[in-house]
Amino acid sequence: MIKILKLLLYQLRNGEYFQFMSDVKNLLLALNPAAIHSEAEFTKFDNSLTKLDEELRVDQGSVLTEELQNLDMDRDNMWRAMDMRINATLQCTIAEEEEAAKRLRRLFDLYGDLRRISYNEETAGLTNLLGDLAKPENAGFVTTCGLDTWVSRLNELNVAFKAKQNERDTELANKNSGNAKVVRLEIDPLYELMVERVNAMISLNMQTPEMENFVRELNQKIKTLELTLAAREGRSESQREASLSSEVD
């Protein structure tokens, strides 16, 4: 008997919160709010979500957004160039270079096409890929394929992208933050009530296949957000430890 997982909504940044609630809205529309006796609550939820969208809306032509898109395109092109270099080396007929390319091909295939996923997923994927390429067992293959400079460049672009994204997120978080908080406080109890009704129906064994699918998809989104929150908390803890260490020194 799978129920909707608990999510600490207050820990979400405004952008994360809005995206999650937008996903909830779409899932509820697919389920049909009447199925969980929440037509009135859903209407209020939808209206408040529209208000939140207005509070958080940002000019898509802003300098930060354009810079972020350009950095993403640069790192995509750099990744593609490395991918093509590996494929070309596989055809070179020089045994040592072919073998090195085979090893790197397996590593690249493990992560898949990183250009086709979300910003955050691509940043994490590139960070992990670059970390693997730097390992002693792989560094030699990188050198043999002539990719040392390209790997460094891809790392620079990925770090620059993350820094620019953090800068834009800070701008978004500070924009109309007071009003956004008020609207979030309207949405929270509506979300919690609808979740409570779904879980109650499941407890009474009144769930439908559509409801079960709703719970599975929503829980997956909650798990993804929990990973984001855990990673953020981990970074915060590391920063606190570093600060304490510097104070002791």
C-alpha positions in Angstrom: 0.0 0.0 0.0 1.9 3.0 -1.3 1.0 6.5 -0.1 2.2 9.9 -1.0 5.5 10.7 0.7 6.0 13.7 3.0 7.8 16.7 1.6 9.0 19.6 3.7 7.7 22.4 1.4 9.3 25.2 3.4 12.7 23.9 2.4 12.1 24.5 -1.3 13.4 27.5 -3.0 10.8 29.5 -4.9 11.7 28.1 -8.3 11.7 24.5 -7.0 8.4 25.1 -5.2 6.7 26.5 -8.3 7.9 23.7 -10.5 6.8 21.0 -8.1 3.4 22.5 -7.6 3.0 22.9 -11.4 3.8 19.2 -11.7 1.2 18.5 -9.0 -1.4 20.5 -10.9 -0.7 18.5 -14.1 -0.9 15.2 -12.3 -4.2 16.2 -10.6 -5.7 17.2 -13.9 -4.8 13.8 -15.3 -6.3 12.1 -12.2 -9.4 14.4 -12.1 -9.8 16.4 -8.8 -13.3 15.0 -8.5 -11.8 11.5 -8.0 -10.5 12.7 -4.7 -13.4 15.0 -3.9 -11.3 18.1 -4.2 -12.8 20.2 -6.9 -13.2 23.3 -4.8 -9.7 22.9 -3.3 -8.2 22.4 -6.7 -9.8 25.6 -8.1 -8.3 27.6 -5.2 -4.9 25.8 -5.7 -4.9 26.6 -9.4 -5.7 30.3 -8.8 -3.0 30.6 -6.2 -0.5 28.9 -8.4 -1.3 31.5 -11.1 -0.6 34.2 -8.6 2.7 32.6 -7.7 3.6 32.4 -11.3 3.0 36.2 -11.6 5.2 36.9 -8.5 8.1 34.8 -9.8 7.9 35.6 -13.5 11.1 36.9 -14.9 11.8 38.6 -18.3 13.1 35.7 -20.5 15.3 38.2 -22.3 17.3 39.1 -19.2 21.0 39.3 -19.4 21.5 36.4 -16.9 19.2 34.1 -18.8 20.9 34.8 -22.1 24.3 34.3 -20.5 23.2 31.0 -19.0 21.9 29.8 -22.3 25.1 30.7 -24.0 27.2 28.9 -21.4 25.0 25.8 -21.8 25.4 25.8 -25.5 29.2 26.1 -25.1 29.4 23.2 -22.8 27.1 21.1 -25.0 29.4 21.8 -28.0 32.5 21.0 -26.0 31.0 17.7 -24.9 30.0 16.9 -28.5 33.5 17.7 -29.7 34.9 15.2 -27.2 32.4 12.6 -28.2 33.2 13.0 -31.9 37.0 12.9 -31.1 36.5 9.6 -29.4 34.5 8.2 -32.3 37.2 9.3 -34.7 40.0 7.8 -32.7 38.2 4.4 -32.8 38.9 4.4 -36.5 42.5 5.5 -36.4 44.1 1.9 -36.7 46.7 2.8 -34.1 46.3 0.0 -31.5 47.1 2.1 -28.4 44.9 5.0 -29.3 42.0 2.7 -30.4 42.1 0.9 -27.0 42.1 4.2 -25.2 39.2 5.4 -27.2 37.3 2.1 -26.5 37.7 2.7 -22.7 36.5 6.3 -23.0 33.6 5.3 -25.2 32.3 3.0 -22.6 32.6 5.7 -20.0 30.8 8.3 -22.2 28.1 5.7 -23.0 27.6 5.1 -19.3 26.4 8.7 -18.8 24.5 8.9 -22.1 23.8 12.1 -24.1 24.1 14.8 -21.4 22.8 17.5 -23.7 19.3 16.0 -23.7 18.5 16.4 -20.0 17.7 19.3 -17.6 20.2 21.9 -16.6 20.7 20.5 -13.1 21.0 16.9 -14.3 23.5 17.9 -17.0 25.6 19.8 -14.5 25.6 16.8 -12.1 26.3 14.4 -15.0 29.2 16.4 -16.4 30.7 16.8 -12.9 30.6 13.0 -12.4 31.9 12.3 -15.9 34.8 14.8 -15.4 35.6 13.3 -12.1 35.8 9.8 -13.7 38.0 11.1 -16.5 40.4 12.5 -13.9 40.8 9.2 -12.1 44.3 7.6 -12.5 42.9 4.6 -14.4 41.4 6.9 -17.0 43.7 9.9 -17.1 46.1 8.0 -19.4 43.4 7.2 -21.9 42.4 10.9 -22.0 46.0 11.9 -22.7 46.4 9.2 -25.4 43.3 10.5 -27.2 44.6 14.1 -27.0 41.7 15.3 -24.8 43.5 16.9 -21.8 42.9 20.5 -22.9 39.4 19.7 -23.9 38.6 18.1 -20.6 39.9 21.2 -18.8 37.8 23.4 -21.0 34.7 21.4 -20.4 35.3 21.6 -16.6 35.7 25.4 -16.8 32.5 25.7 -18.7 30.5 23.5 -16.4 31.8 25.4 -13.3 31.0 28.7 -15.0 27.5 27.5 -15.8 26.8 26.5 -12.3 28.1 29.8 -10.9 25.9 31.7 -13.4 22.9 29.6 -12.5 23.4 30.2 -8.8 23.6 33.9 -9.5 20.3 33.8 -11.4 18.7 31.7 -8.7 19.6 34.3 -6.1 18.1 37.0 -8.2 14.9 34.9 -8.6 14.8 34.1 -4.9 15.0 37.8 -3.9 12.5 39.0 -6.4 9.1 39.8 -4.7 10.1 37.3 -2.0 7.7 38.7 0.5 4.7 38.3 -1.8 5.8 34.9 -3.0 5.9 33.7 0.6 2.4 34.9 1.2 1.1 33.0 -1.8 3.0 29.9 -0.8 1.2 30.0 2.5 -2.0 29.9 0.6 -1.0 26.9 -1.5 0.6 24.7 1.2 -2.6 23.8 3.1 -4.5 23.1 -0.1 -1.8 20.7 -1.3 -1.6 19.1 2.2 -5.4 18.6 2.2 -5.5 17.0 -1.2 -2.6 14.7 -0.3 -4.4 13.8 2.9 -7.5 12.8 1.0 -5.6 10.6 -1.5 -3.8 8.8 1.4 -7.0 8.4 3.3 -8.7 6.7 0.2 -5.7 4.4 -0.1 -5.9 3.5 3.6 -9.6 2.5 3.0 -8.5 0.5 -0.1 -10.6 2.8 -2.3 -7.8 3.7 -4.7 -8.2 3.3 -8.5 -5.4 2.5 -11.0 -5.3 6.2 -12.0 -4.8 7.1 -8.4 -2.0 4.6 -7.9 -0.3 6.0 -11.0 -0.8 9.5 -9.6 0.9 8.5 -6.3 3.8 6.8 -8.1 4.6 9.8 -10.3 4.2 12.3 -7.5 6.5 10.2 -5.2 9.1 10.1 -7.9 9.1 13.9 -8.1 9.3 14.1 -4.3 12.3 11.7 -4.2 14.1 13.9 -6.8 13.5 17.0 -4.7 14.7 15.2 -1.6 18.0 14.4 -3.3 18.3 18.1 -4.2 17.6 19.1 -0.6 20.0 16.5 0.8 22.8 17.6 -1.5 22.2 21.2 -0.5 22.3 20.4 3.2 25.5 18.4 2.6 27.1 21.4 1.0 26.0 23.7 3.8 27.4 21.3 6.4 30.7 21.2 4.6 30.8 25.0 4.5 30.0 25.2 8.2 32.8 22.7 9.0 35.3 24.6 6.8 34.3 27.8 8.6 34.8 26.2 12.1 38.1 24.8 11.0 39.4 28.2 9.8 38.3 29.7 13.1 40.2 27.1 15.1 43.3 27.6 12.9 
